[in-house]
Amino acid sequence: MGRLLSTGPAAPGTSQGPGALPRTGIDLGSATGLGRHLERRGERLDEYSEVRVGSGRNVVVSLVRPEGHGVLVKQHRKRSDERYTAECAVHSTVLPRLGGPVRVPRLLNTYPEDRILEFEFVRDAQSLADRMTDARPLPGGCFPELGGFLGLLHALSPVSEPAVEDERAQMIGYERVSPEEFSLFSAAEIRVVRLVQSDRRLGLALTRLGRSLRPLGLLHGDFRAENVLVSRDDAGRLSVIDWELSRHSDPAAELGYFIGNLLHRAWYAVRAQRPDVESWQAAVDTRTAELSADTAAFWRGYLETAPERLTLRRPLLPLLVTAHAGSALLSRVVGDVRATGRVTPRDLLVIGRARDLVVHPASSARALLGSGS
């Protein structure tokens, strides 16, 4: 087992046990097991100038020393979790083969008994999602670089692995929800699902989209703006994190998932400034036109690096990507109404726009992916 903080210029190693942690209402030791993890290795929590605990399915903690060196520690919650295994495997066997300007933080140490991973810490960076929300300028080559990165990633995979459907990325299957499954939904979720079920053309389009899935590439599995880090300096270097859902499946689904989530973030970011639906719609149209330049640049970057077996030999790829974007957008609306417990007029408008992406992908692809799609 490697020691924690192998990247720091002064490895600890001389402490007598865990010290006092500057807390903000969080008992790090009991909440995550990280305190016990460090204690067994002779580390002191009070040697760090910054301890930040993230939220989400797993526990993610960044530990930073006064001189700026640190690690990002991630603990998978489930005792027997295939995601821990997947994340270890992709970091050790696949990601070292990737080139290009987009970075992947190195996996430094693994502790299977605690389901803990230690990653290289990315200093002074914020997520692409936060940067877009703050309306801060993005690096000039941001979206072409991300598209090129996915093209290289998707090219690494053999074609013999079985396809895996990711329910987080797809609305596929909601048109076939059983009465038993309905009992697990909130009233707001049921309303959205019934809208899908009552729309025959949308249901047929989602069914065809599900049948189109092919195991053609290695996917990140959760490729969205929240999992892309942008450095705050002028260089604007990009890093991609959180690989626990990596799998062999259909690249079209991942491309659409990224674009659908971009649209969702862009559309909902303007609602606080646009309280009435009419002005919100106008703002959404403006923001979509602005974002289309970014999605088209992302698409061009992908075409430059992806192999022909994923692009030229798949002439319907632009339509599939666009339809998957609509599917991902519908799935995000379900998540929104699950969180809020209600369906707003804006949610209904987003459902209508998502429907257009799924049912009429040709016209939408020209807008989202550019005239060369």
ROPA-411153 format. One line per 8 residues: number of its first residue (from 1); their letters; for each residue x, y, z of C-alpha. Coordinates in nm, 2 decimals. Example, Ala and Ser with C-alpha at 12.3 -4.5 7.8 and 13.67 -1.06 7.14 Angstrom:
1) as) 1.23:-0.45:0.78; 1.37:-0.11:0.71
This chain:
1) mgrllstg) 0.00:0.00:0.00; 0.13:0.34:-0.08; 0.12:0.62:0.17; -0.11:0.92:0.15; 0.02:1.23:-0.01; 0.30:1.07:-0.21; 0.29:1.38:-0.43; 0.38:1.63:-0.16
9) paapgtsq) 0.73:1.76:-0.13; 0.74:1.68:0.24; 0.57:1.35:0.31; 0.43:1.34:0.67; 0.53:1.01:0.83; 0.63:1.16:1.17; 0.29:1.24:1.32; 0.15:1.07:1.62
17) gpgalprt) -0.21:1.03:1.50; -0.50:1.24:1.38; -0.50:1.60:1.50; -0.78:1.85:1.52; -0.97:1.91:1.20; -1.10:2.26:1.11; -1.47:2.15:1.08; -1.77:2.33:0.94
25) gidlgsat) -2.03:2.12:1.10; -1.89:1.80:0.95; -1.76:1.50:1.15; -1.53:1.38:0.88; -1.41:1.07:1.07; -1.75:0.93:1.15; -1.91:1.04:0.83; -1.67:0.89:0.58
33) glgrhler) -1.42:0.67:0.76; -1.14:0.88:0.62; -1.02:0.98:0.97; -0.97:0.61:1.06; -0.81:0.56:0.72; -0.55:0.83:0.79; -0.50:0.73:1.15; -0.39:0.37:1.04
41) rgerldey) -0.13:0.54:0.82; 0.00:0.78:1.07; -0.14:1.09:0.91; -0.26:1.41:1.08; -0.56:1.60:0.95; -0.44:1.92:1.11; -0.14:1.92:0.88; -0.37:2.03:0.59
49) sevrvgsg) -0.47:2.39:0.53; -0.79:2.30:0.35; -1.03:2.01:0.39; -1.33:2.01:0.17; -1.60:1.74:0.16; -1.81:1.71:-0.15; -2.16:1.58:-0.18; -2.30:1.30:-0.40
57) rnvvvslv) -2.34:0.92:-0.41; -1.98:0.86:-0.29; -1.77:1.06:-0.04; -1.51:1.29:-0.21; -1.27:1.49:0.01; -0.99:1.72:-0.11; -0.69:1.75:0.13; -0.46:2.04:0.06
65) rpeghgvl) -0.13:2.13:0.24; -0.02:2.49:0.30; 0.22:2.47:0.01; -0.06:2.38:-0.23; 0.01:2.01:-0.27; -0.27:1.77:-0.20; -0.48:1.47:-0.30; -0.84:1.41:-0.38
73) vkqhrkrs) -0.97:1.11:-0.18; -1.28:0.92:-0.29; -1.45:0.65:-0.10; -1.72:0.43:-0.27; -2.01:0.38:-0.03; -2.12:0.03:-0.12; -1.93:-0.27:0.03; -1.93:-0.46:-0.30
81) derytaec) -1.94:-0.21:-0.57; -1.86:-0.28:-0.94; -1.81:0.09:-0.99; -1.50:0.09:-0.77; -1.36:-0.20:-0.98; -1.44:-0.02:-1.30; -1.28:0.31:-1.19; -0.96:0.13:-1.09
89) avhstvlp) -0.95:-0.07:-1.41; -1.00:0.22:-1.65; -0.73:0.43:-1.47; -0.48:0.15:-1.47; -0.52:0.00:-1.82; -0.69:0.24:-2.05; -0.64:0.61:-1.96; -0.26:0.60:-1.97
97) rlggpvrv) -0.30:0.54:-2.35; -0.49:0.86:-2.41; -0.31:1.16:-2.55; -0.41:1.51:-2.64; -0.45:1.83:-2.44; -0.73:1.72:-2.20; -0.59:1.56:-1.88; -0.71:1.29:-1.66
105) prllntyp) -0.59:1.32:-1.29; -0.36:1.02:-1.21; -0.48:0.75:-0.97; -0.21:0.75:-0.70; -0.31:0.48:-0.45; -0.59:0.22:-0.40; -0.72:0.08:-0.08; -0.97:-0.20:-0.16
113) edrilefe) -1.04:-0.29:0.20; -1.18:0.07:0.25; -1.30:0.11:-0.11; -1.08:0.43:-0.11; -0.91:0.58:-0.41; -0.65:0.86:-0.40; -0.62:1.09:-0.70; -0.38:1.36:-0.81
121) fvrdaqsl) -0.53:1.69:-0.69; -0.61:1.95:-0.96; -0.52:2.29:-0.82; -0.71:2.61:-0.87; -0.98:2.48:-1.10; -1.36:2.48:-1.12; -1.61:2.27:-1.30; -1.72:2.36:-1.65
129) adrmtdar) -2.07:2.36:-1.51; -1.99:2.63:-1.25; -1.79:2.83:-1.51; -2.10:2.83:-1.74; -2.33:2.92:-1.45; -2.11:3.21:-1.35; -2.10:3.33:-1.72; -1.72:3.34:-1.71
137) plpggcfp) -1.54:3.32:-2.04; -1.44:2.97:-2.15; -1.10:2.88:-2.31; -1.12:2.93:-2.68; -1.06:2.56:-2.77; -1.26:2.42:-2.48; -1.54:2.24:-2.68; -1.32:2.12:-2.97
145) elggflgl) -1.08:1.97:-2.72; -1.35:1.79:-2.53; -1.49:1.65:-2.86; -1.15:1.54:-2.96; -1.09:1.38:-2.62; -1.41:1.17:-2.66; -1.31:1.07:-3.01; -0.98:0.93:-2.88
153) lhalspvs) -1.15:0.76:-2.59; -1.42:0.59:-2.80; -1.15:0.47:-3.04; -0.98:0.26:-2.77; -1.25:0.00:-2.73; -1.29:-0.34:-2.90; -1.63:-0.40:-3.05; -1.71:-0.73:-2.89
161) epaveder) -1.83:-0.61:-2.55; -2.20:-0.62:-2.47; -2.39:-0.29:-2.47; -2.49:-0.14:-2.13; -2.78:0.09:-2.10; -2.72:0.37:-1.84; -3.05:0.47:-1.69; -2.90:0.80:-1.57
169) aqmigyer) -2.83:0.90:-1.93; -3.14:0.78:-2.11; -3.52:0.84:-2.11; -3.54:0.52:-2.31; -3.78:0.27:-2.14; -4.00:0.53:-1.96; -4.28:0.47:-2.22; -4.30:0.11:-2.08
177) vspeefsl) -4.32:0.18:-1.71; -4.53:-0.09:-1.53; -4.80:-0.02:-1.27; -4.57:-0.16:-1.00; -4.29:0.08:-1.10; -4.54:0.37:-1.09; -4.59:0.30:-0.72; -4.23:0.41:-0.66
185) fsaaeirv) -4.27:0.75:-0.84; -4.39:1.08:-0.70; -4.70:1.24:-0.84; -4.49:1.49:-1.03; -4.28:1.21:-1.19; -4.59:1.02:-1.28; -4.72:1.32:-1.46; -4.41:1.34:-1.67
193) vrlvqsdr) -4.40:0.97:-1.75; -4.77:0.98:-1.85; -4.69:1.26:-2.09; -4.43:1.04:-2.25; -4.67:0.74:-2.26; -4.95:0.93:-2.41; -4.73:1.07:-2.70; -4.73:0.78:-2.95
201) rlglaltr) -4.47:0.94:-3.18; -4.24:1.01:-2.89; -4.28:0.66:-2.76; -4.20:0.50:-3.09; -3.90:0.73:-3.14; -3.76:0.64:-2.79; -3.82:0.27:-2.87; -3.62:0.29:-3.20
209) lgrslrpl) -3.35:0.48:-3.02; -3.32:0.21:-2.76; -3.29:-0.06:-3.03; -3.02:0.14:-3.21; -2.76:0.10:-2.92; -2.44:-0.07:-3.03; -2.14:-0.16:-2.82; -1.89:0.03:-3.04
217) gllhgdfr) -1.67:0.22:-2.79; -1.54:0.28:-2.44; -1.75:0.55:-2.27; -1.68:0.77:-1.97; -2.03:0.69:-1.86; -2.12:1.03:-1.70; -1.96:1.28:-1.94; -2.11:1.62:-1.85
225) aenvlvsr) -2.00:1.97:-1.75; -1.99:1.88:-1.38; -1.72:1.63:-1.45; -1.49:1.86:-1.65; -1.25:2.08:-1.46; -1.12:2.41:-1.61; -0.81:2.57:-1.46; -0.86:2.93:-1.35
233) ddagrlsv) -0.54:3.06:-1.51; -0.52:3.20:-1.86; -0.43:2.86:-2.01; -0.77:2.71:-1.92; -0.64:2.35:-1.91; -0.92:2.09:-1.90; -0.93:1.77:-1.68; -1.19:1.50:-1.69
241) idwelsrh) -1.28:1.33:-1.35; -1.52:1.06:-1.21; -1.47:0.75:-1.42; -1.67:0.50:-1.21; -1.94:0.45:-1.48; -1.70:0.38:-1.76; -1.83:0.10:-1.98; -1.85:-0.04:-2.34
249) sdpaaelg) -2.16:0.10:-2.51; -2.28:0.33:-2.78; -2.07:0.65:-2.83; -2.38:0.82:-2.98; -2.55:0.80:-2.63; -2.25:0.96:-2.46; -2.23:1.25:-2.72; -2.60:1.31:-2.68
257) yfignllh) -2.58:1.29:-2.31; -2.32:1.57:-2.30; -2.52:1.79:-2.53; -2.85:1.73:-2.36; -2.70:1.82:-2.02; -2.55:2.13:-2.17; -2.89:2.24:-2.29; -3.05:2.16:-1.96
265) rawyavra) -2.80:2.37:-1.77; -2.82:2.66:-2.01; -3.19:2.67:-2.02; -3.25:2.64:-1.64; -2.97:2.89:-1.56; -3.18:3.18:-1.70; -3.50:3.10:-1.51; -3.40:3.30:-1.19
273) qrpdvesw) -3.36:3.61:-1.40; -3.67:3.55:-1.61; -3.96:3.50:-1.37; -4.24:3.50:-1.64; -4.26:3.22:-1.89; -4.27:3.44:-2.20; -3.94:3.62:-2.13; -3.78:3.30:-2.02
281) qaavdtrt) -3.87:3.14:-2.36; -3.71:3.43:-2.54; -3.40:3.40:-2.32; -3.38:3.03:-2.39; -3.39:3.09:-2.76; -3.10:3.33:-2.73; -2.90:3.10:-2.51; -2.96:2.81:-2.74
289) aelsadta) -2.83:3.00:-3.04; -2.52:3.09:-2.84; -2.47:2.74:-2.72; -2.51:2.59:-3.07; -2.17:2.74:-3.17; -2.02:2.54:-2.88; -2.20:2.21:-2.96; -2.10:2.24:-3.32
297) afwrgyle) -1.73:2.30:-3.22; -1.76:2.00:-2.99; -1.89:1.79:-3.28; -1.62:1.90:-3.52; -1.35:1.81:-3.26; -1.51:1.46:-3.23; -1.50:1.41:-3.60; -1.14:1.50:-3.62
305) taperltl) -1.02:1.22:-3.38; -1.29:0.95:-3.39; -1.22:0.65:-3.62; -1.42:0.61:-3.94; -1.60:0.30:-3.80; -1.77:0.54:-3.56; -1.84:0.82:-3.80; -1.83:0.77:-4.18
313) rrpllpll) -1.95:0.41:-4.15; -2.23:0.53:-3.94; -2.41:0.79:-4.15; -2.70:0.82:-3.91; -2.47:0.92:-3.62; -2.57:1.30:-3.62; -2.94:1.20:-3.59; -2.87:0.95:-3.32
321) vtahagsa) -2.66:1.20:-3.12; -2.94:1.46:-3.14; -3.21:1.21:-3.04; -3.00:1.10:-2.75; -2.96:1.46:-2.64; -3.34:1.49:-2.63; -3.36:1.16:-2.43; -3.10:1.29:-2.18
329) llsrvvgd) -3.29:1.62:-2.15; -3.62:1.43:-2.07; -3.43:1.23:-1.81; -3.31:1.55:-1.65; -3.66:1.69:-1.63; -3.76:1.38:-1.44; -3.48:1.44:-1.20; -3.59:1.80:-1.16
337) vratgrvt) -3.95:1.72:-1.08; -3.83:1.44:-0.84; -3.63:1.71:-0.65; -3.90:1.98:-0.65; -4.21:1.76:-0.62; -4.39:1.96:-0.89; -4.41:2.01:-1.26; -4.37:2.38:-1.36
345) prdllvig) -4.47:2.55:-1.69; -4.10:2.57:-1.77; -4.07:2.19:-1.73; -4.35:2.14:-1.98; -4.18:2.37:-2.23; -3.85:2.18:-2.19; -4.03:1.85:-2.24; -4.17:1.99:-2.56
353) rardlvvh) -3.83:2.10:-2.69; -3.68:1.77:-2.58; -3.95:1.59:-2.78; -3.85:1.78:-3.09; -3.49:1.66:-3.06; -3.61:1.30:-3.03; -3.89:1.30:-3.29; -3.74:1.54:-3.54
361) passaral) -3.36:1.49:-3.51; -3.27:1.59:-3.87; -3.37:1.96:-3.83; -3.24:1.98:-3.48; -2.90:1.82:-3.58; -2.84:2.10:-3.83; -2.89:2.35:-3.55; -2.69:2.17:-3.28
369) lgsgs) -2.41:2.01:-3.48; -2.36:2.26:-3.76; -2.42:2.25:-4.14; -2.14:2.00:-4.18; -2.33:1.73:-3.98
